[in-house]
């Protein structure tokens, strides 16, 4: 019998289709979701993976057996599903494995209003109940089974985003968009093109818009630099004003400037924060602990209140709800908006960048230069035998030089010159994730290499990237 603890993670469900994630598993999770949340009606969508429609149908079957009606929106980006959950005020289930390879699929669950369901907000109970159903059989259907209906919300989603950011009056921009054969190929023509609404002053140059869950061109994971190469080359070749890269379920967006250089998600966080603070002066703004220290500086400079959180969407969304924050950003290019039910949407962040660029004459590199104040390493993963022991070694090694240390998420060590490092253990692999920032590239490289020498002693395999 499949052990659901292997695929039900801290924030969502992800597993290999046919091996770990089967129609039977999806049906058990659908029934358990209804039992735990008490949902009488829910909305569901799926990305471009071939297994999506079948898994959604099985999940819907389990949910309907327990009396819940299911509104299927069909093909969707994750933020389109969040829009549906918010607009319809319904719990939701999104079938996606984001940027994971083609063999995988998964489920992101939320309560009505796009409120996340994670390990501390119901996902453990859903897993345990579904595990019982797999062992003992599905619960008996209720007297009144639910019904399934279909609804297309793509145009409504596009119209809502355009209400939040008006792009109709910007100067004309040429934008290369790499959808990575993911859901950006479905949502970008509707939001930024003329597939659903009137045309904007944007010339879109599409890369890999064909929906294909086998990802024939490159992984739909723009956090890995090798997956940005095609976009970088196309931006330069087309003399474009910028490039946008979406991940598989299109809830994250990376930005490339006209010279083909990536703009850090921290800089995008700061840029969007400034724009959101202009609409909501004095508001709190969320940033996770491994965004650049430029982010809280800029938030403060523009009258906002920076709020530092752990990494992860459930923590960000919970803190946004508690603080009333207008916006939140993460190093991984997840961006959260109070006006979007505190959910993350790469598309809305991209629209803010387009608006900021198109409302003035300078190129993007000049526009964002003031937000890129320090040198960062990016996230570096190292395979280690004992995560806790290596974190303790880092603490001991830097103890005599540290001016601050905290364990909000892993270990963060601060130094007198303003530089800092953070080490966090992966929840799913024997990895330590290192992030370093310093005043310039030379100082950053020295601190990075010193920390890596401690982490990798005794020597262990390592690899770059992030999950």
N, C-alpha and C positions, 0 to 999 in steps of 0.2 A: 504493500500500500504506500502511496506517495506521502512523504512526510512534508506537511505544509510549512513547517518551520524553516525548510530549506528555500522556500520561494516567497513567503510572506515576510517582507523586509520591514525596516523601521517606518517607511513612508508609503509603501505600495507593494504590489505583487509582481514578481518577475521570474520567469522560468523558461526552460526549453520546451517548446511546443511538442506535444505528443509524448514527452518523457515525464516532465514535471508539471506542465500545464496542459490539461486535457479538458474535453467538454464536461466530463464528470466532475472534475475539480471546479470548473467555472460554475456549473449548476449548484454544487454544494456551497460555493462562496456567495452565489446569488441568493439562495435561500437564507443563509446565515446573515447576510447583509440586511435583509428585510427584518429578520427576527431581532437583530441587535439594535437597529436604528428605529424600528417601528414604522418604516416607510410605507405609505399607502400608494405612493406613486413615485417613480424615479425616471431620470433621463439617462440615456446611454449613447455612447459614440465609439467609433473605432478609427484607427489610422490605416495606412495603406498596406499593412502586412496582410498576406493572403489568409492567415488564420483568424483575422479579426472578426469577420461576419459570423463565422461559426461559433467562436467563443462567446461573442455577444449574445447570439441566439440561445446558447446553453445557459448563460448567466441569467438572461431574461426568463427562460423557462423555470429556473429555480426560484427566481423572485416572484413570478406569476403564480407558482404553485402555493405560495404563501400569501396570496391575495393582493399583491402589489401590481398596479398598472405600470407598464414600461413605455416610455416615449423614446423611440429610437431616432436619433438625428443622423444616423449613417456615418459617412466619412466626416472626420472632424480633426482639427488640431486640439491639443489639450486645452488651450485657452478658449477655443470655441465651446468645448464641453463646459468649462467653468462659466462662460457667458450664459449658456443654457441653464445651468444650475442656478445662477443668480437671477436671470430674467424670469424663469419659470418658478423660482423659489422651490426647487426640488433637489433631493439627494441625487448624486450622479456617479456614473461608472464610466471611465475612459479606458478603452482597450488599446494599450500601447506599451512598447518597451523602450520608448524614447530613442536614444542613440545606440542601444545594444544591437549586436549582430542579428542577421536575418533569422536565425534559428529561434530567437526569443520572442516572447510576447509577454504582456503583463496587464495589470489593472491598477488604475489610480482611482481611489474612492473619495467621495466628499459628501458632506451633509448639505442640506438646503442652503443656498447662498454661497456655495463654493467653500464652505468651511471644511478644512482637511480632516481626513480620518487617518490617524497614524497609530503607532504602537501604544501611545498613552491616551488615545482618544477613541478607542473602540476596535482597532485593527486586531489586537491580540484576542479579544473576545470573538470576533468574526472568525479568525483562524481556528480557534479551539472548537467552536461550534461546527464549522465546516469539516474539521478533522473527524469529529464525532459522526457527522452524517456520512462521511466516506467509509467509516468503520462499521456503522450500524445500519446504514441505509438512509435515504432521504426521508425527511419528515412527511407525514401524511398530508396530502393537499388539503387546503382549507375549503370550506363549503363554497365560497365564491372565489373562483380563480381570477387572477388579474388578466388584463387584456393588453395587447401590444398595439401601438400606433406609430406612425411615421410622421416626422416633421422636419422641414428644411429651415434652418435658422441662419444659413450663411449670409444672406443679404442683410438680415437684422443685425448680425454681429458686425458686419462691415459698416453699416450705418451708425451703429453705436460708437465704434472707435472713431469714426470721422467727426462725430459730435464732440468727442473729448479733445481731439487735436485737429484743428482746421488747416488743411494743406492746400486749400483752393487758391490762396493768395501768395504763395511762395514763388520765388523765381524758378524757372525751369531747371530741373536737375536730371542728370543721367545716372541711373542707379543699376548696378549689376547685382542680381540676387541669385545666390546659390542655394537652392532648396534641398540639395543632396538627395533627390528623388523622394523626399519626405513631404509632409503635409503643407509646407510652405508653398509647394507647387499648386495647392488647392486654394489656400487662403490669400496669398499675395495678389493674384489677379482680381479677386473680389474686393480687397481692401485698398490696394495701391493702384490697381488697374481699373479697367472699365467693364469687367465681367458682370458686375452687379449694380454699379452706380456710375455716375457721370465721371468722365476722365479727369484726372488731376494733372498738374504741370510736371509730370514725371515721365521720363523715357525709361522704361524698364527693359533691361537686357537680361533675359532668363538663362540660367544655367541649371540643368537637371531638374526641370519642373515635372517630368513624367513620373507619376506615382509608381514606385517600384520598391517593394519591401525587401528585395534582395540586394539593394544598394549597389548597382553595377558599376558606378563611377568612383565613389569613395564612401567611407563610413559617414553617416549623417551625424557626426560629432565634431563640431567646430572648435571644441576645446583643445583638440589635438592639432598642432600646427600643420601637420602634413595634409590635413583635410581642407586647409585654407589656400593651398597653393594655386589651384585652378582659379579661384575667385581673385586672388591677388593679381595673377597674370591678366585676367580678363578686365579688371578695373583699369590697369595701365594701358592695355591694348585698345580699349574703347574710349580712353581719355575720360573716364567717368568721374563724377564728383565723389562717389563713395560706393562701397560694396556692402551687402548684407548677407550673412550666412545663418541659416536656421538649422536647428537640429531636427531629428526625425519627426517628433511630434510638434515641432514649431512653437514650443513654449519658451525657447531660448534664442537670442539673436546676438551675433557677433558683428562688429563693424570694422570695415577696412577703409582707410582714407585714400585720397586720390593718388598718392604715391605708392600705394600697395602695402602700406604698413598697418598692422592691427592697432586699433584703439582699445586700450585696456578697459575691461568691464568696470573697473573702479572709476575711470574717467567718465564713462557713460553714466554711472550712478551719480556722480557729482553733477554732470550736466543736466540730467533729468531732475535731480533734486532742486537745483536752482530754479528750473522752470515751474516745478510743482509748488515751491515755496512762494513764488511770485503770485500764485493763485490762492495760496493758503498761508499767509504770513505767520511766522512764529510756530508753525506746526512741528511736531517731532518727525524725524526721518530715520528709518532703520538702516543700519549697515551691519553686515556680519563681521566677525573679528579679524578676518584675513583680507578685507578690502584695504586699500591704501589708507594711511593716516591722513592723506590729503582729503579724503571724503568727509570725516568729521570736522576738519578744519574749514572746509568750504561751506558745509551746512551751517556751522556757527557764524561764519562771515556773512551769510545771507539771512541771518535772523532765525534760523531753525534750531531745533534741539536734537543733536545726534544721539541715537540709542543703539548701543552695541549689543549684538546677540550672537548666539551660537550659529554654526552653519546648518542649513536645512530649512526647507519651506515650512514645515509645521511650526518651528520656533519663530520664524519671521512672522508668519500670519498670526500666531498667538500674541506676539508682542505688538503687532500693529493694532490688533483688536483692543488690547489692554491700554495702549498709549494713545490711540487715536491718530497714529502716524498717517501722513498723507502719502508716503512713498517708502519703498524699501528696495535695496539692491544687494546683490551678492557677487563675489568674485567669479562665479561660474556663469554669469550673464543671465541669471534669473532676476527679473524686475517685477515688483509688486506695487499695485496701485489701489489706494482707498476707493477711487472711483470705479474700480473693476472688482468689487467685492473682496478687496485685499488679496486677490489672486495674482499669480504671475502670468505675464503676457509679454513675449518678445516682440510681438507686432506693435503694441502700443509704445514700447520703448523705442523701436525703430522709427515710429512716426514722430516722436519727440525729437530725435536726432535730425530727421529730414526737415522738420519745422525750424529747428534752431539754425541749421545750415542755410535753408532757403530764405530765411527772413533777413539775412545779411549777406554781404558780398564776399567775405573771406573764405578760403578753402578750409576743409574740415581740420587739417593738421594745425592751422593757426587757431581755429576756434577752440580746439581741445587742449592746446599747449598749456594753458593755465590750470588745467585739471590734472596734468601729468607731472607732478612735482618731484617724485622720488623714483628710485630704481627698484624694481621688484623681480624676484626670481621666478614667479609662477610656481605652480604646485609641482613638487618633485616627490615621486613615490619610491620608497626603498623597502625591499623585502627583508624582514627581520624575524628572528626566531622567537623573541620575547619582546613584545611591544612595550609593556610597562617598564621592563628593565632598561630599555634604550631611552625612554622618556626620562627615567630617573638619572641616567647617565648624562643626558643633556642638562638637566637641572643642576647636577653637581659640577659639571664642566664649566658652566657660565655663572655659578653662584657668586664668585667674588667680583664680577663685573656688572651683574644685573642691577638695575635700579627698580625694577618691578617684575613681578611674576604672578600669573593667575591661571586658574584651571577652569575657566568658563567653558572651554571646549579644547580638550587636550591641554597642552602647556604653552602659554605665551610668555616670552621673556623680552623685556624692554631694556634698552641701554641708554646711557647718558646723552649720546649724540642723536637720539631720536630713532635709531634703527631698532628693529625688532625681529623676532622669529617666532614661529608657531609650529609645533609638532602635534599631529592628531593621528590616532590609530584608526585604521579602516575597521568598519563593523563587520565586513564580510571576507576580508582577505588578510593575510599576515603582512600587512604593509603599514609603514609610517609615512604620513604625508607632511612634507616640510614646505613652509612658505617663509620667505625672508624679504625684508625691505630695508633699504638704507638710503642715505642722501645722494649717492651717485653709484654708477655701475661698478666701479672698482671696489668701493667699500661693501657693496652688496655681495659681489663675487667672493670676497675674502670671508665674510661672515657665513655665506652659504657653504663654501667649501670646508670651513672649520666645523660647521654643524654636521655636514654629511660625513666627515671623517669620524665623528663620534657615533653617529647613527649606524654607520656601516662597519663598525668594529665589534666583533670580528667580521671580516668581509662577507657580504651576502649579495645575492643578485639584486639588481635594481632596475627600475624602468620609470620613464616619465609618463605623466598623464594624470587624469582625475576621473573619478566616477561621480 
